[in-house]
């Protein structure tokens, strides 16, 4: 298993990047975010990697950050999401926005990915928001994510858990929170707003 490769960026095309490592060329499947982060051809680069082996096909996937790699591994853990689908989802939006979409139940960003329908998007939101809620260390956040985004994600996760303790199902809690357009910045206010919306 390759953790990362360090070499010379050669080129990108379609959904791939090429990296030369000591005269050996690696072709890696990559998201639009990773492709946009690549330097000029001929420059040195570090690309984080994972390998996927399915039937007779072996794919090497490249990421511009450890956080994007972590998110990819979470996505492919969801039933029905393969390597290409996961990369397509990562291409839809910057990582903070994608995490926000999962936590708030915003399917539009996820379904904008090629080959991802509403049912798959709902499964991703349900599975990953539940896992984020039970273990916040799974949130693939880094210093590149603003403090306000981190705080927003943490408040949303706590609000989902609080609503569940009040008898809401997971889906009901996510739906109630998603109905709050102008989300308050405190946990108590967000829960109160969600409860008000759910009673209408």
Backbone as ProteinMPNN parsed JSONL, in Angstrom:
{"seq_chain_A": "XXXXXXXXXXXXXXXXXXXXXXXXXXXXXXXXXXXXXXXXXXXXXXXXXXXXXXXXXXXXXXXXXXXXXXXXXXXXXXXXXXXXXXXXXXXXXXXXXXXXXXXXXXXXXXXXXXXXXXXXXXXXXXXXXXXXXXXXXXXXXXXXXXXXXXXXXXXXXXXXXXXXXXXXXXXXXXXXXXXXXXXXXXXXXXXXXXXXXXXX", "coords_chain_A": {"N_chain_A": [[0.845, -1.199, 0.0], [0.629, 2.153, -0.93], [1.377, 5.114, 0.783], [1.952, 7.734, 0.141], [3.244, 9.467, -2.753], [6.211, 10.956, -3.98], [7.329, 13.122, -6.357], [7.829, 14.266, -9.717], [5.578, 16.465, -11.183], [3.877, 15.759, -14.13], [1.668, 15.956, -16.041], [-1.897, 16.603, -16.456], [-5.033, 15.114, -17.264], [-8.381, 14.658, -18.306], [-9.679, 12.819, -15.756], [-7.329, 12.348, -14.453], [-3.949, 12.429, -13.124], [-0.451, 12.657, -13.822], [2.51, 11.476, -12.437], [5.983, 11.535, -12.216], [8.305, 9.375, -10.88], [11.46, 8.919, -10.285], [11.881, 8.147, -12.955], [9.836, 6.385, -13.342], [6.546, 6.317, -14.327], [3.56, 7.325, -12.816], [0.095, 6.922, -13.026], [-2.657, 8.492, -11.789], [-5.941, 8.407, -10.539], [-7.878, 11.253, -9.9], [-9.474, 13.921, -8.059], [-11.238, 16.921, -9.118], [-10.509, 18.945, -7.423], [-7.983, 18.167, -6.53], [-6.59, 18.068, -8.959], [-6.655, 20.775, -9.681], [-4.973, 21.759, -7.76], [-2.442, 21.051, -8.449], [1.016, 21.736, -9.256], [2.93, 23.664, -11.693], [3.857, 21.866, -14.684], [6.729, 19.806, -14.342], [7.472, 20.606, -11.851], [8.211, 19.694, -8.423], [6.225, 17.508, -6.396], [4.06, 16.303, -3.789], [1.88, 13.655, -3.476], [-0.822, 12.231, -1.884], [-1.9, 8.881, -1.493], [-4.037, 6.059, -2.309], [-4.829, 2.628, -2.89], [-7.016, 0.817, -4.982], [-8.439, -2.286, -5.481], [-10.312, -4.145, -7.573], [-11.98, -6.846, -8.881], [-10.555, -7.4, -11.947], [-9.297, -5.007, -12.1], [-7.016, -2.535, -11.146], [-6.669, 0.373, -9.354], [-5.036, 3.439, -8.776], [-5.391, 6.036, -6.605], [-5.126, 9.531, -6.253], [-4.487, 12.262, -3.971], [-4.647, 15.671, -2.883], [-4.332, 16.311, -0.254], [-4.114, 14.969, 3.115], [-6.535, 15.061, 4.365], [-8.434, 15.071, 2.306], [-7.999, 12.517, 1.322], [-8.822, 11.022, 3.537], [-11.545, 11.649, 3.551], [-12.295, 10.477, 1.144], [-11.927, 7.736, 1.727], [-13.918, 7.423, 3.642], [-16.181, 7.89, 2.066], [-16.136, 5.73, 0.188], [-16.702, 3.723, 1.904], [-19.376, 3.645, 2.15], [-22.238, 1.884, 1.14], [-22.563, 1.098, -2.267], [-21.034, 3.139, -3.265], [-18.371, 3.601, -5.265], [-14.838, 3.826, -6.266], [-14.664, 5.726, -8.476], [-17.07, 7.092, -8.222], [-16.763, 8.21, -5.681], [-14.585, 9.92, -6.13], [-15.78, 11.625, -7.969], [-17.665, 12.871, -6.329], [-15.981, 14.209, -4.546], [-15.051, 16.064, -6.302], [-17.029, 17.905, -6.569], [-17.219, 20.038, -4.745], [-15.32, 22.176, -2.507], [-13.693, 20.654, 0.326], [-14.635, 21.553, 2.997], [-17.209, 22.549, 2.339], [-18.424, 20.269, 1.331], [-18.484, 18.618, 3.592], [-20.168, 20.164, 5.208], [-22.503, 19.912, 3.679], [-23.092, 17.205, 4.014], [-23.508, 17.059, 6.792], [-25.693, 18.744, 7.152], [-27.616, 17.673, 5.579], [-27.866, 18.407, 2.912], [-28.607, 17.524, -0.134], [-28.177, 18.425, -2.699], [-25.59, 19.279, -3.466], [-24.205, 16.858, -3.417], [-25.634, 15.24, -5.253], [-24.974, 16.538, -7.541], [-22.75, 15.402, -8.473], [-21.345, 13.327, -10.983], [-23.206, 10.522, -11.891], [-24.333, 10.098, -9.394], [-27.229, 9.557, -7.716], [-30.354, 10.543, -6.096], [-31.055, 8.668, -4.084], [-28.613, 7.424, -3.457], [-27.218, 9.66, -2.549], [-28.74, 10.299, -0.28], [-28.181, 8.042, 1.258], [-25.45, 8.39, 1.704], [-25.466, 10.796, 3.204], [-26.957, 9.961, 5.45], [-25.448, 7.744, 6.479], [-22.809, 8.824, 6.887], [-23.202, 11.222, 8.352], [-24.217, 10.158, 10.654], [-22.035, 8.674, 11.553], [-20.152, 10.722, 11.898], [-21.435, 12.032, 13.945], [-21.283, 10.202, 16.048], [-18.59, 9.897, 16.413], [-16.518, 12.368, 16.489], [-13.907, 12.623, 15.736], [-13.674, 11.558, 13.275], [-14.281, 13.487, 11.452], [-12.959, 14.933, 8.631], [-11.088, 17.348, 8.932], [-8.921, 20.199, 8.648], [-6.266, 22.64, 9.195], [-6.761, 24.19, 7.045], [-9.4, 24.537, 6.917], [-11.706, 26.889, 7.993], [-11.985, 28.324, 11.309], [-14.583, 29.023, 11.976], [-16.068, 27.342, 10.326], [-15.389, 24.853, 11.392], [-16.508, 25.153, 13.957], [-19.189, 25.453, 13.26], [-19.758, 22.936, 12.111], [-19.374, 21.281, 14.366], [-21.388, 22.236, 16.077], [-23.667, 21.549, 14.599], [-23.515, 18.729, 14.567], [-23.779, 18.214, 17.337], [-26.335, 19.242, 17.703], [-27.916, 17.483, 16.203], [-27.599, 15.135, 17.731], [-28.774, 16.014, 20.116], [-31.446, 16.47, 19.355], [-32.163, 13.882, 18.695], [-32.097, 12.753, 21.209], [-34.388, 13.813, 22.177], [-36.316, 12.389, 21.012], [-36.483, 12.448, 18.253], [-36.021, 10.862, 15.076], [-33.018, 9.922, 13.261], [-33.191, 10.863, 10.592], [-35.338, 12.678, 10.84], [-34.248, 14.571, 12.566], [-32.122, 15.627, 11.022], [-33.625, 16.656, 8.881], [-35.193, 18.588, 10.2], [-33.2, 20.385, 11.09], [-32.151, 21.136, 8.656], [-34.203, 22.636, 7.669], [-33.992, 25.051, 8.855], [-33.192, 28.069, 7.787], [-31.56, 30.476, 8.185], [-29.105, 29.774, 10.075], [-28.599, 29.734, 13.578], [-25.791, 30.692, 15.677], [-25.252, 29.426, 18.026], [-25.568, 26.418, 19.975], [-27.895, 26.01, 21.547], [-29.723, 27.896, 20.5], [-29.943, 26.975, 17.869], [-31.115, 24.444, 18.201], [-33.569, 25.216, 19.339], [-34.651, 26.68, 17.182], [-34.92, 24.655, 15.279], [-36.772, 22.995, 16.54], [-38.973, 24.696, 16.582], [-39.49, 24.954, 13.831], [-40.158, 22.302, 13.266], [-42.608, 21.996, 14.472], [-44.39, 23.349, 12.95]], "CA_chain_A": [[0.0, 0.0, 0.0], [1.347, 3.418, -0.979], [0.806, 6.184, 1.596], [2.079, 8.909, -0.716], [4.373, 9.423, -3.669], [6.866, 12.249, -4.158], [8.002, 13.11, -7.634], [7.676, 15.413, -10.614], [4.279, 16.528, -11.858], [4.05, 15.753, -15.581], [0.503, 16.532, -16.7], [-3.214, 16.115, -16.038], [-5.991, 14.998, -18.361], [-9.633, 14.065, -17.86], [-9.729, 12.671, -14.297], [-6.052, 11.743, -14.062], [-2.695, 13.166, -13.076], [0.728, 11.81, -14.023], [3.654, 11.837, -11.604], [7.196, 10.776, -12.513], [9.114, 9.08, -9.696], [12.685, 8.233, -10.69], [11.762, 7.557, -14.278], [8.645, 5.535, -13.392], [5.376, 7.183, -14.4], [2.35, 6.881, -12.128], [-1.169, 7.53, -13.435], [-3.538, 8.458, -10.613], [-7.277, 8.978, -10.599], [-7.865, 12.381, -8.968], [-10.615, 14.833, -8.092], [-10.992, 18.23, -9.711], [-9.818, 19.746, -6.415], [-6.574, 17.775, -6.553], [-6.012, 18.484, -10.243], [-6.447, 22.228, -9.638], [-3.907, 22.09, -6.802], [-1.147, 20.623, -8.967], [1.909, 22.827, -9.686], [3.267, 23.657, -13.118], [4.605, 20.675, -15.098], [8.155, 19.846, -14.06], [7.694, 20.934, -10.436], [8.088, 18.587, -7.481], [4.932, 17.465, -5.724], [3.719, 15.139, -2.965], [0.479, 13.266, -3.652], [-1.232, 11.151, -0.984], [-2.486, 7.862, -2.366], [-4.592, 4.795, -1.844], [-5.001, 1.712, -4.012], [-8.279, 0.08, -4.993], [-8.365, -3.49, -6.309], [-11.642, -4.72, -7.782], [-11.966, -7.794, -9.993], [-9.287, -7.375, -12.668], [-8.875, -3.613, -12.244], [-6.274, -1.94, -10.04], [-6.648, 1.827, -9.513], [-4.292, 4.229, -7.805], [-6.088, 7.31, -6.478], [-4.261, 10.54, -5.661], [-5.163, 13.338, -3.228], [-3.752, 16.792, -2.586], [-4.18, 16.432, 1.203], [-4.507, 13.799, 3.903], [-7.955, 15.207, 4.69], [-9.217, 14.615, 1.156], [-7.863, 11.054, 1.31], [-9.67, 10.512, 4.61], [-12.924, 11.763, 3.102], [-12.483, 9.452, 0.109], [-12.075, 6.434, 2.387], [-15.243, 7.418, 4.255], [-17.184, 7.784, 1.011], [-16.175, 4.376, -0.393], [-17.226, 2.789, 2.913], [-20.832, 3.666, 2.007], [-22.682, 0.912, 0.144], [-22.925, 1.632, -3.567], [-20.108, 4.205, -3.684], [-17.082, 3.069, -5.682], [-13.758, 4.815, -6.402], [-14.977, 6.808, -9.403], [-18.158, 7.882, -7.641], [-16.195, 8.98, -4.573], [-13.773, 10.998, -6.715], [-16.731, 12.568, -8.56], [-18.241, 13.643, -5.225], [-14.927, 15.11, -4.065], [-14.856, 17.102, -7.308], [-18.191, 18.802, -6.593], [-17.09, 21.206, -3.87], [-14.218, 22.092, -1.541], [-13.978, 19.734, 1.424], [-15.511, 22.107, 4.039], [-18.578, 22.636, 1.834], [-18.937, 18.903, 1.218], [-18.795, 18.177, 4.956], [-21.382, 20.896, 5.596], [-23.63, 19.323, 2.961], [-23.402, 15.924, 4.652], [-24.019, 17.29, 8.144], [-26.976, 19.452, 7.116], [-28.553, 16.953, 4.73], [-28.013, 19.09, 1.626], [-28.326, 16.522, -1.161], [-27.945, 19.027, -4.015], [-24.163, 19.251, -3.79], [-23.789, 15.472, -3.653], [-26.242, 14.735, -6.489], [-24.36, 17.199, -8.702], [-21.659, 14.531, -8.929], [-21.713, 12.432, -12.074], [-23.576, 9.158, -11.522], [-24.868, 10.011, -8.033], [-28.644, 9.885, -7.65], [-30.885, 10.994, -4.81], [-30.997, 7.597, -3.087], [-27.216, 7.274, -3.018], [-26.897, 10.858, -1.765], [-29.405, 10.148, 1.02], [-27.444, 7.022, 2.001], [-24.194, 9.021, 2.133], [-25.787, 11.733, 4.287], [-27.378, 9.216, 6.634], [-24.349, 6.939, 7.031], [-21.659, 9.602, 7.341], [-23.58, 12.155, 9.419], [-24.343, 9.326, 11.864], [-20.679, 8.343, 12.017], [-19.567, 11.964, 12.406], [-22.086, 12.344, 15.215], [-20.847, 9.285, 17.1], [-17.146, 10.019, 16.593], [-16.154, 13.612, 15.8], [-12.543, 12.543, 15.215], [-13.766, 11.134, 11.883], [-14.414, 14.662, 10.592], [-11.678, 15.2, 7.977], [-10.856, 18.785, 8.922], [-7.538, 20.599, 8.855], [-6.101, 24.079, 9.388], [-7.25, 24.886, 5.857], [-10.813, 24.803, 7.169], [-11.786, 28.011, 8.923], [-12.481, 28.013, 12.639], [-16.04, 29.139, 11.984], [-16.606, 26.128, 9.716], [-15.246, 23.788, 12.379], [-17.5, 25.381, 15.004], [-20.493, 25.192, 12.666], [-19.908, 21.492, 11.998], [-19.494, 20.721, 15.705], [-22.717, 22.594, 16.59], [-24.657, 20.754, 13.863], [-23.431, 17.358, 15.08], [-24.356, 18.211, 18.681], [-27.773, 19.489, 17.583], [-28.525, 16.223, 15.76], [-27.617, 14.246, 18.889], [-29.739, 16.545, 21.081], [-32.793, 16.214, 18.842], [-32.411, 12.448, 18.833], [-32.394, 12.477, 22.621], [-35.752, 14.298, 22.395], [-37.238, 11.474, 20.363], [-36.419, 12.53, 16.802], [-35.176, 9.894, 14.386], [-31.878, 10.59, 12.626], [-33.659, 11.597, 9.425], [-36.173, 13.788, 11.3], [-33.358, 15.593, 13.127], [-31.428, 16.268, 9.905], [-34.624, 17.425, 8.143], [-35.551, 19.755, 11.011], [-32.072, 21.323, 11.058], [-32.005, 21.622, 7.289], [-35.292, 23.584, 7.41], [-33.608, 26.338, 9.443], [-32.444, 28.736, 6.72], [-30.503, 31.286, 8.805], [-28.759, 28.978, 11.238], [-27.981, 30.442, 14.707], [-24.393, 30.314, 15.913], [-25.131, 28.691, 19.285], [-26.262, 25.139, 19.974], [-29.227, 26.159, 22.129], [-30.577, 28.625, 19.559], [-30.177, 26.115, 16.71], [-32.088, 23.425, 18.608], [-34.853, 25.909, 19.503], [-35.153, 27.009, 15.846], [-35.313, 23.399, 14.642], [-38.002, 22.558, 17.2], [-40.032, 25.591, 16.115], [-39.808, 24.558, 12.467], [-40.765, 20.971, 13.233], [-43.976, 22.067, 14.999], [-45.252, 24.032, 11.972]], "C_chain_A": [[0.88, 1.248, 0.0], [0.636, 4.435, -0.087], [0.84, 7.498, 0.82], [3.203, 8.657, -1.698], [4.899, 10.844, -3.838], [7.649, 12.204, -5.454], [7.76, 14.377, -8.417], [6.314, 15.365, -11.294], [4.507, 16.659, -13.363], [2.885, 16.454, -16.277], [-0.779, 16.019, -16.044], [-4.114, 16.052, -17.265], [-7.203, 14.237, -17.861], [-9.657, 14.018, -16.325], [-8.411, 12.115, -13.748], [-4.927, 12.777, -13.959], [-1.565, 12.169, -13.28], [1.881, 12.363, -13.195], [4.827, 10.941, -11.974], [8.015, 10.615, -11.235], [10.327, 8.267, -10.152], [12.594, 7.542, -12.019], [10.585, 6.615, -14.44], [7.412, 6.432, -13.34], [4.163, 6.564, -13.728], [1.145, 7.652, -12.662], [-2.152, 7.372, -12.282], [-4.881, 9.096, -10.932], [-7.357, 10.08, -9.544], [-9.101, 13.252, -9.143], [-10.231, 16.14, -8.771], [-10.236, 19.126, -8.733], [-8.318, 19.444, -6.427], [-5.904, 18.232, -7.841], [-5.721, 19.983, -10.242], [-5.296, 22.622, -8.721], [-2.51, 21.733, -7.313], [-0.31, 21.832, -9.425], [2.102, 22.802, -11.206], [4.024, 22.372, -13.469], [6.105, 20.86, -14.883], [8.478, 20.158, -12.615], [7.54, 19.693, -9.576], [6.756, 18.665, -6.741], [4.833, 16.216, -4.863], [2.229, 14.875, -3.137], [0.193, 12.09, -2.726], [-2.052, 10.153, -1.802], [-3.172, 6.745, -1.588], [-4.822, 3.935, -3.084], [-6.326, 0.969, -3.874], [-8.163, -1.086, -5.972], [-9.751, -4.117, -6.381], [-11.617, -5.58, -9.034], [-10.588, -7.758, -10.672], [-8.728, -5.964, -12.814], [-8.175, -3.127, -10.975], [-6.18, -0.44, -10.297], [-5.825, 2.454, -8.403], [-4.944, 5.616, -7.785], [-5.19, 8.293, -5.744], [-5.054, 11.678, -5.036], [-4.152, 14.438, -2.897], [-3.523, 16.984, -1.092], [-4.587, 15.141, 1.883], [-6.001, 13.84, 4.2], [-8.841, 14.743, 3.529], [-9.157, 13.093, 1.052], [-8.769, 10.428, 2.361], [-11.139, 10.555, 4.198], [-13.24, 10.731, 2.036], [-12.739, 8.088, 0.748], [-13.415, 6.313, 3.102], [-16.323, 7.22, 3.193], [-17.279, 6.364, 0.447], [-16.622, 3.33, 0.624], [-18.747, 2.714, 2.868], [-21.231, 2.714, 0.888], [-23.082, 1.613, -1.158], [-22.024, 2.744, -4.07], [-18.748, 3.591, -3.99], [-16.052, 4.17, -5.838], [-14.111, 5.988, -7.303], [-16.093, 7.704, -8.863], [-17.638, 8.767, -6.512], [-15.377, 10.159, -5.086], [-14.685, 12.059, -7.337], [-17.351, 13.454, -7.486], [-17.221, 14.64, -4.688], [-14.692, 16.269, -5.034], [-15.932, 18.184, -7.251], [-17.995, 20.097, -5.811], [-15.851, 21.059, -3.006], [-14.651, 21.263, -0.327], [-14.87, 20.325, 2.519], [-16.978, 22.175, 3.61], [-19.212, 21.252, 1.725], [-19.318, 18.36, 2.589], [-20.053, 18.867, 5.464], [-22.614, 20.28, 4.955], [-24.064, 18.005, 3.6], [-24.058, 16.145, 6.01], [-25.395, 17.94, 8.152], [-27.994, 18.785, 6.203], [-28.82, 17.621, 3.401], [-27.605, 18.141, 0.509], [-27.895, 17.136, -2.484], [-26.478, 18.981, -4.421], [-23.731, 17.837, -4.175], [-24.359, 14.933, -4.962], [-25.718, 15.46, -7.729], [-23.182, 16.399, -9.237], [-22.167, 13.568, -9.996], [-22.017, 11.028, -11.542], [-24.147, 8.995, -10.131], [-26.319, 10.482, -8.023], [-29.076, 10.24, -6.241], [-30.756, 9.923, -3.732], [-29.582, 7.396, -2.555], [-26.806, 8.454, -2.156], [-27.502, 10.769, -0.37], [-28.665, 9.129, 1.889], [-26.123, 7.585, 2.53], [-24.44, 9.945, 3.313], [-26.117, 10.978, 5.563], [-26.205, 8.497, 7.284], [-23.245, 7.811, 7.634], [-22.025, 10.609, 8.423], [-23.748, 11.396, 10.734], [-22.959, 9.014, 12.433], [-19.963, 9.571, 12.558], [-20.132, 12.302, 13.775], [-21.608, 11.473, 16.354], [-19.354, 9.386, 17.383], [-16.648, 11.227, 15.811], [-14.728, 13.583, 15.262], [-12.54, 12.087, 13.756], [-13.88, 12.318, 10.935], [-13.067, 14.999, 9.964], [-11.418, 16.692, 7.818], [-9.384, 19.087, 9.177], [-7.472, 22.092, 9.086], [-6.587, 24.868, 8.18], [-8.73, 25.205, 5.97], [-10.899, 25.894, 8.216], [-12.337, 27.57, 10.258], [-13.995, 28.066, 12.684], [-16.693, 27.913, 11.369], [-16.51, 24.956, 10.673], [-16.315, 23.912, 13.461], [-18.9, 25.055, 14.496], [-20.758, 23.696, 12.567], [-20.138, 20.854, 13.361], [-20.881, 21.002, 16.286], [-23.798, 21.756, 15.908], [-24.685, 19.318, 14.363], [-24.082, 17.259, 16.459], [-25.868, 18.404, 18.629], [-28.512, 18.234, 17.135], [-28.659, 15.262, 16.936], [-28.667, 14.699, 19.907], [-31.168, 16.269, 20.633], [-33.141, 14.727, 18.915], [-32.75, 12.078, 20.279], [-33.81, 12.927, 22.996], [-36.784, 13.446, 21.658], [-37.27, 11.537, 18.85], [-35.624, 11.347, 16.252], [-34.019, 10.661, 13.765], [-32.342, 11.454, 11.451], [-34.496, 12.81, 9.819], [-35.31, 14.927, 11.838], [-32.653, 16.358, 12.02], [-32.386, 17.155, 9.116], [-34.993, 18.7, 8.887], [-34.446, 20.807, 10.969], [-31.904, 21.935, 9.674], [-33.072, 22.654, 6.943], [-35.003, 24.963, 7.995], [-32.684, 27.043, 8.452], [-31.27, 29.533, 7.278], [-30.113, 30.642, 10.13], [-28.095, 29.814, 12.333], [-26.57, 29.92, 14.954], [-24.195, 29.584, 17.24], [-25.981, 27.433, 19.226], [-27.709, 25.289, 20.451], [-30.192, 26.833, 21.157], [-30.908, 27.779, 18.332], [-31.212, 25.044, 17.029], [-33.479, 24.039, 18.721], [-35.474, 26.218, 18.14], [-35.644, 25.759, 15.125], [-36.613, 22.881, 15.235], [-39.191, 23.396, 16.734], [-40.463, 25.216, 14.703], [-40.554, 23.235, 12.399], [-42.201, 20.97, 13.707], [-44.929, 22.696, 13.992], [-45.883, 23.043, 11.006]], "O_chain_A": [[1.774, 1.382, 0.836], [-0.579, 4.6, -0.189], [-0.118, 8.271, 0.84], [4.017, 7.753, -1.51], [4.133, 11.808, -3.839], [8.524, 11.357, -5.635], [7.514, 15.437, -7.843], [5.942, 14.361, -11.9], [5.231, 17.545, -13.818], [3.083, 17.423, -17.01], [-0.75, 15.126, -15.197], [-3.967, 16.847, -18.193], [-7.076, 13.288, -17.087], [-9.655, 15.062, -15.672], [-8.395, 11.482, -12.693], [-4.948, 13.828, -14.6], [-1.696, 10.988, -12.955], [2.188, 13.554, -13.245], [4.681, 9.721, -12.038], [8.374, 11.6, -10.59], [10.22, 7.062, -10.378], [13.163, 6.466, -12.205], [10.345, 6.098, -15.531], [7.256, 7.22, -12.408], [3.781, 5.432, -14.025], [1.169, 8.881, -12.742], [-2.443, 6.256, -11.85], [-4.952, 10.178, -11.516], [-6.945, 9.865, -8.404], [-9.694, 13.314, -10.22], [-9.051, 16.428, -8.972], [-9.429, 19.961, -9.142], [-7.491, 20.352, -6.344], [-4.777, 18.727, -7.817], [-4.68, 20.42, -10.734], [-4.709, 23.692, -8.882], [-1.51, 22.074, -6.681], [-0.853, 22.821, -9.916], [1.489, 21.995, -11.904], [4.757, 21.845, -12.632], [6.675, 21.907, -15.192], [9.621, 20.0, -12.185], [6.832, 18.754, -9.942], [6.231, 19.75, -6.493], [5.445, 15.192, -5.167], [1.411, 15.778, -2.96], [0.883, 11.072, -2.776], [-2.805, 10.542, -2.694], [-2.925, 6.524, -0.402], [-4.987, 4.452, -4.188], [-6.704, 0.548, -2.78], [-7.831, -0.897, -7.142], [-10.293, -4.566, -5.371], [-11.274, -5.105, -10.117], [-9.575, -8.051, -10.037], [-7.783, -5.75, -13.574], [-8.689, -3.293, -9.869], [-5.67, -0.02, -11.336], [-5.908, 2.053, -7.242], [-5.036, 6.284, -8.815], [-4.568, 7.947, -4.74], [-6.142, 12.022, -5.497], [-2.972, 14.175, -2.664], [-2.629, 17.73, -0.693], [-5.309, 14.322, 1.313], [-6.658, 12.801, 4.279], [-9.87, 14.102, 3.743], [-10.157, 12.452, 0.729], [-9.413, 9.412, 2.1], [-11.89, 9.616, 4.461], [-14.334, 10.167, 2.023], [-13.66, 7.374, 0.352], [-13.99, 5.226, 3.165], [-17.273, 6.465, 3.404], [-18.379, 5.85, 0.25], [-16.891, 2.185, 0.262], [-19.344, 1.825, 3.474], [-20.635, 2.732, -0.188], [-23.836, 2.586, -1.151], [-22.218, 3.245, -5.177], [-18.055, 3.118, -3.089], [-16.352, 5.334, -5.572], [-13.879, 7.138, -6.929], [-16.059, 8.923, -9.031], [-18.024, 9.93, -6.398], [-15.462, 11.263, -4.549], [-14.4, 13.253, -7.245], [-17.543, 14.651, -7.702], [-17.562, 15.789, -4.407], [-14.197, 17.325, -4.64], [-15.761, 19.26, -7.824], [-18.545, 21.135, -6.178], [-15.375, 19.944, -2.789], [-15.837, 21.191, -0.004], [-15.804, 19.646, 2.947], [-17.879, 21.899, 4.402], [-20.401, 21.086, 1.998], [-20.357, 17.715, 2.736], [-20.907, 18.231, 6.08], [-23.651, 20.139, 5.602], [-25.258, 17.725, 3.714], [-25.049, 15.494, 6.339], [-26.182, 17.707, 9.07], [-29.115, 19.274, 6.064], [-29.886, 17.43, 2.815], [-26.419, 17.967, 0.231], [-27.305, 16.445, -3.315], [-26.153, 18.684, -5.571], [-22.986, 17.644, -5.136], [-23.657, 14.247, -5.704], [-25.992, 15.035, -8.852], [-22.675, 16.679, -10.323], [-23.286, 13.063, -9.911], [-21.204, 10.425, -10.842], [-24.424, 7.871, -9.712], [-26.607, 11.649, -8.287], [-28.271, 10.239, -5.31], [-30.392, 10.226, -2.596], [-29.378, 7.22, -1.354], [-26.125, 8.28, -1.146], [-26.852, 11.123, 0.613], [-28.531, 9.315, 3.098], [-25.724, 7.297, 3.659], [-23.717, 9.893, 4.308], [-25.617, 11.314, 6.636], [-25.986, 8.617, 8.489], [-22.8, 7.568, 8.756], [-21.229, 10.834, 9.335], [-23.456, 11.931, 11.804], [-22.743, 9.084, 13.643], [-19.247, 9.486, 13.556], [-19.421, 12.79, 14.654], [-21.528, 11.926, 17.496], [-18.897, 9.009, 18.462], [-16.384, 11.129, 14.612], [-14.365, 14.412, 14.428], [-11.525, 12.212, 13.071], [-13.608, 12.182, 9.742], [-12.121, 15.32, 10.683], [-11.514, 17.237, 6.718], [-8.689, 18.319, 9.843], [-8.508, 22.752, 9.167], [-6.802, 26.077, 8.273], [-9.258, 26.032, 5.226], [-10.216, 25.819, 9.237], [-13.062, 26.579, 10.35], [-14.627, 27.249, 13.353], [-17.752, 27.481, 11.825], [-17.436, 24.15, 10.765], [-16.947, 22.927, 13.842], [-19.703, 24.454, 15.211], [-21.85, 23.233, 12.897], [-20.997, 19.984, 13.502], [-21.485, 20.129, 16.91], [-24.738, 21.303, 16.562], [-25.759, 18.751, 14.562], [-24.848, 16.331, 16.721], [-26.601, 17.803, 19.415], [-29.604, 17.946, 17.624], [-29.708, 14.645, 17.12], [-29.367, 13.872, 20.491], [-32.008, 15.876, 21.443], [-34.29, 14.367, 19.17], [-33.581, 11.206, 20.534], [-34.365, 12.483, 24.001], [-37.978, 13.747, 21.678], [-37.997, 10.774, 18.215], [-34.672, 10.885, 16.88], [-34.023, 11.891, 13.738], [-31.949, 12.614, 11.322], [-34.378, 13.866, 9.197], [-35.598, 16.1, 11.601], [-32.585, 17.587, 12.056], [-32.028, 18.265, 8.722], [-35.096, 19.768, 8.284], [-34.731, 21.996, 10.827], [-31.558, 23.109, 9.541], [-32.882, 23.46, 6.032], [-35.687, 25.933, 7.67], [-31.526, 26.656, 8.295], [-30.122, 29.302, 6.899], [-30.707, 30.924, 11.171], [-27.131, 30.529, 12.059], [-26.206, 28.838, 14.492], [-23.079, 29.164, 17.547], [-26.987, 27.383, 18.519], [-28.632, 24.758, 19.833], [-31.335, 26.401, 21.005], [-32.02, 27.852, 17.809], [-32.091, 24.768, 16.213], [-34.458, 23.454, 18.256], [-36.678, 26.044, 17.952], [-36.666, 25.796, 14.44], [-37.469, 22.379, 14.506], [-40.283, 22.87, 16.518], [-41.657, 25.164, 14.407], [-41.461, 23.06, 11.585], [-42.952, 20.049, 13.387], [-46.146, 22.596, 14.149], [-46.636, 23.442, 10.118]]}, "name": "protein", "num_of_chains": 1, "seq": "XXXXXXXXXXXXXXXXXXXXXXXXXXXXXXXXXXXXXXXXXXXXXXXXXXXXXXXXXXXXXXXXXXXXXXXXXXXXXXXXXXXXXXXXXXXXXXXXXXXXXXXXXXXXXXXXXXXXXXXXXXXXXXXXXXXXXXXXXXXXXXXXXXXXXXXXXXXXXXXXXXXXXXXXXXXXXXXXXXXXXXXXXXXXXXXXXXXXXXXX"}
